[in-house]
Amino acid sequence: MWPTLKPRRSAVAALAVAAFILAFMNRQTIMKGVISVNAEKYAEFYETGVKFSYGYDAAPSFYSNSDANFYFCTRNGVKYINAATGETVWEDVFTMNAPELLYAGDYVIAGEIGGGTAFVYSPEGRLYEYRFPGAAMSFGVNSSGYSVIIIKTDDAYETRVINDYGLCVWQFRHKDANIYPVSAAVSPDGRIVAVSMLDANSFLSSSVFFAYINSEEAKSYNDTIFASIPKDNQIVALTRFLGESFFCLSNAETGVSRFDAETGLRTNDAAPIENTIDFAGFFGDKGYALCYGDVLPDKDGRPPGSLAFFSASGALLGEWEAGMKATYLSCSKNSVVVGTNRRYFALDSRGKVLWRYAASRDYKHVVCSNNGALVIFASSTEAAIMKRGK
């Protein structure tokens, strides 16, 4: 029996929670934010003369994958821009109501929840366009240009993996009633897909299954699935491959699993969460950062506003405390920018502060180049590229 468009009443609440999480997950952000300020010197930024404007309803987003270039996405398409000159290296036109730009390494994917098309780009331009029947519920890209899309059709849910040539190389129809796919990810080498499933039959429990994409590797396993991790009384909202590791984040814990060629899934090291996770950012396949929010009831937790930086294997590399609610986080290949109202802090992938900046106005986006020298400051209608002073 396939999941229907109108699930029975016991599943409605579960689906509402999952839909809420999905909306944030596709921004690579979980819930709201927190952070803290100290009295060290603030940086000065100077105009480079590079500015560009857009409509108030353009829904802009940015991602910097290098020291000199960045992706710029709006409802009208994607541009790849030279940050030093403002020159458009290339442009690809499409029309979406509410585009999301997700990233992994040098690759990005543009799509929208409820849409039927996804576009994947490399620094050279459009890699492929993929059209599908039904509505996208979730999508993502890996650091090799493979994409994964969770689709709701008229009579089922499907998860599809698209290779770097734009061809569907793995497809799974989810057959069990009231069990729904929430998040999916593809390994950097394109061999493994992981799918987080929400079981509405048992009060919001989850599991994550792992399947081989290549038919030769998959032939010994039922439905290509070679491993599964149960997550009782949890909702796994975010999944991501980091090199040979797999990261997942639920409402109760974070976990990092390791793989090897002979035994498949090898370990599952889970750490309980004692704070809300307000933001999550990824440094390509190298590691990730978590921004902690309010301490959960009856927990000790970290000071609200703390950031922790981890390697791909889950080892703690560094920590930093802000002390006030974070209102923003962006992530590039080597750094994060954290906003606390009108104060912004850039940190590298180990938590070292690169610069601090006190702005005189509100910004929707602040995106740092990989060396931290050039920064995009974007409001609701215009963006300017600034250069950090010494």
N, C-alpha and C positions, 0 to 999 in steps of 0.2 A: 504493500500500500504506500503510495507516494504522499509526502507532505502536501497539504492542500493550501489554497490561498486563504482559507478561513479556518485556522486551527481551532481545535476545541478550546473551551473557555479556560481550562487549566493551563494552557500554553500561552495565552495572550499576554500575561504579565511577563513571562520569560522572554517572549519575542520583543516586547517593549524595551526591556532592559538591554537585550542584545542589540537592538537597533540604535539605542542611545550610545552604547559603547562603540558600535561601528562608526557612527558619525565622527567620533573623536579619534578612533583608531586610524582612519584614513588620513588624518592630519598628523599622524605619528605623535599624538598628544593624548594623555590620559588625564581627565578631570581638569582642575584649575591649578594655580601656582603659588610658590613662596620663595623668598630670598633675602640676603642681608648686606649691609653696607659698612665699610670701615672708613677711617679718615685718611686713607692714602691719597696721593695726588691723582687728579682726574686728567684724562688726555684731552688734547685740543685737536680738532679736525678742521681741515681747510678745504674749500671748494676746489674741485677739479674742473669745473665748467661743464661737467656731464650731467645733464638733467633730462628727464622725459616725463610727460604727463599722460594721463589716461582718465577715463570716465569714472565717476563715483561708484558706478555699479559694475566695474570691470572685473572685480574679484581677483586682484593681482596676487601672485605668489612668486617667490624667488628661491633659487638654490645655486650656491657657488661650489663648483667642482674643481677649481684650480686657483692659482694666484691671480689670474688675469681675466677670466671669463665667468659668466654666470647665465643661468637659464631664467627667463622671465615669461610667466604664463598669465594669460587673461582669458576672458570669455571668447576672445577672437583668435586665439592661437598661442603659439610658443615662439619666442625669439631667443637666440643665443647671442649675447652681447659682450663685446670687449669692454671690460670695466675701465681700462685706462683711457680709452678714446671715446667710448659711447657708441662705437660703430656696431651695427647689426651684422654679425658674421653670417647668419642665415635666419630665415623666418619661415614658419609653417602655419598656414591658416586653417582654422576650424571654427565651429560655433558650438558653445556649450553654455548652459545656464549657470552652473556652479562648478567650475572645474577644480579638481584637486591635482596638485603636482607632488608626486612621491619620488623618492630617490634611492639609489644604492650605488656608491662609487661614482663613476662617470655617467651613469645612465639615469634617466627619469622616465616616469610614465604619467601621462595626463589622461584623466577620465573624470567621470562624475557618478555619484550614487544615483541609481535609477536610469543611467544612460545605457546605450547599446554599442558604444565604440570606445576603444582605448588606443592611444598613440604612444609609442615608445621612441625615445630619442637618445642619440649619442652625441658627443661633441661635433661630429661630422654632419649631423642633421637627422631627419626622420629615419629611424631604423625600420619601422613597419607600422601599419595601421591594422587593427584587428576588430572586425565587426562580429557581433554575436546576437542570437535571438534572446529575448527576455531583458531583464534589468540587472545591472551590476549592483551587487550588495557590498562587495569589497574587492580591492585590487592592489597589486604591488608589483615590484620589479626587483630582480637581483643584479649583482654586480657584473653579470655577463650579458645582460639584455634580455633574459628570459622574464616573462611576466606570468602572473597567476591571477585568475579572476573567479570570484564566486558569483554565480548568476542565478537569479530566480526566474524560472520559466512559468508557463501556464500550469504545469502539473508537477513540477519538481524543482529541486535545487541541484545545481551542477557546479563542480569545480574544474577549471580548465587550466592547463599549462601551455604557454605559447613559447616556442623557441626563438632564437635571435634572427630567424628568417621569417617570422610571422606565421609559422605553422603550428597548429594545435598538435602537441605530441603526447598529451595525457588528458583524459577526460573521465570524470567520475560522477555518476548520478547517485545522489544520496536517497536511499530507499526507505529508511526507517521513519515511521510516523512520529512526529513531534521531536525529532532529533535534527538539528539545523547546523550547517556550517557557519562559522563566525569569522574566522581568520585563516589565512593560508600563506605559505612562504615556500620559495624554491631555493635549494642549495646553490652556492656560487658556481659549481661545476655542472649544474643542470641535471644531476642524477636523482635527487630526492625531492619529494614534495611533502610538506607537513600541513595538516589541516586540523584546526581546532573545531570540535563539535560541542554544541550545547544540547544537553538532554533535558527537555522540558517535562519528561515523565517522572523524574526523580528530583524535583525541586532544585533546578539550576545547577546540576552537576555537569562537568565537562570531561572530555578526553581529547588527546591529541594523537592522531595516527600518522604514521610515516610510510610512504609508498615509494617504490622504485619507478622512475619514469621510463627508463629503457626497458623494452620488452624482454631482452635477453636476461637481464638481472631480475626482472619481475616474474618470470615464468614459473618459479618454484613456489610462489606465494599466492594465496587466495586474494583476488581483487587487487593484486600488486602490493598489498599492505604487509610490511615485514615487522613492524613494531608499533606499540601503542602505550601511551602514558595516561593512566586515569587521574582525574583531578576532581575528587569528590567535593561537593558543596562549594564549587568555585566556578567562575566564569573566566575563561582564558580569552582575553580581549586582544592581545598583541603577540604575534609570533614573528621570528626573524632568524635567518641563518647568519652566522658570523664565522666565515671560514669553515672549519671543521666542527664548529659548535652550533648548537641550536638554543635560542633564547625564547622564553615565553614569560608573559606577565599576566597574572590573574588578579582578582580582587583580594586574594589572600597571600600570594607568594610570588617571588620571582624564581626562575629555574634555568639552569644552563646544562644541557646534555651534550655529550661528546659522541662522535661516531668514529668507527674505523672500518676498513674494507672487509675484514673477515667476520666480525661479529655484529656489524650494524650499530644499533644504539647501545652504547656502553655504560653510561652512567646518567643519573638524574639527580643533580645536586640542587635542591630547592631551599630557598631562604624565606622564612615567614616575613610578611610585610607588617610593620608596626606603625607606619604612616600612610596617608594617602599618597599616591604617586601622581604628582601634578603634571609633570612633563617627562617625556623620554626622547632621547636623541641618539643617533647612531653615526659612528665614524667609519663609513664604508663597512668593510668586513672586519675592522680592527678592534672594535669595542663599542661601548655605549655609555651614556650618562643618564642618571635618574635624578629628578628634582623632587624632593620630599615635601609634602604638605603637612596638614594637621596630624597630630598624634592620634591614633585610633583609641577608642575607649579601652581602658584597662591595660594599656600597653605603655612601655617606656619610650620607645621611639627615638628618633633623632630630632634635634632642634628644627622646628619648621623653617624652611628656607635652605636646608642643606642640599648640596649636590654631591653625589658620589660618582666616581669615574671607574669603569671596569674594563678589563681586557676582554677579548673574545671568549676566553675560557671562564670568565666570571671572577677573576682575581681583582681585588680592590687595588686601584692604582693611585688614587688620591681623593681628597675630600675638600669641600669649601663651604663656608657658611655665609649666608647673606643676612638673615635676621628679619626680613620683611617679606610679605607675600609677593611672589613672582607673578607678573602679569604676562610674561612672554618668554618663549625660548625658540631659537632657531639653531640649526646644526648644519655645518659644512663637513668636508672630509676630515678636517683636523681640528676643528674648534666649535665651541658653542657661544652664543650670545644670549644672556639672560637679562630680562627687563624687570625692574621693580618700579612701576609707575614711569617716571621720566629718567630714571637712572639705568644705565646699561653697562654690563660687564662681559668682556670677552675672556674665555678661558680655553686653554688647549685641552687635548684629550687626556691629560693627566691631572687637570684641575689647577694648573698654573695660570695666574691672572696675566692676561696679555695687555689689557687696558681697561680703564673705567671712564665713563662719559656721563656727564649730567646734561640732559637735553633741555631746551627751552620750550619744546612743544611735544605733542603726542605723536608717536609713530605707530603705524600698523605692522611694519616689518623693519628689522635691523639685521642685516646679513653680512657676515664677515668673509672676506677672501681668505684663502688658506694660510697666507702669511700674516694676516691681520692688518696689513697696511691700507687696503682699500675696503670701504664699508658702504653698503647701500642703506640709506635712510629713506624709507618710503611712508608717505602719508596716504590718506584716502584717495587722493587725486594726482599725486606726483611723487617722483623718486629722484634722489640726487646721490651721486657717488662722491664720497668724501675721502680725503687722504689724511691719515693719522700723522700728527706732528711728532717730532722726536722729543 
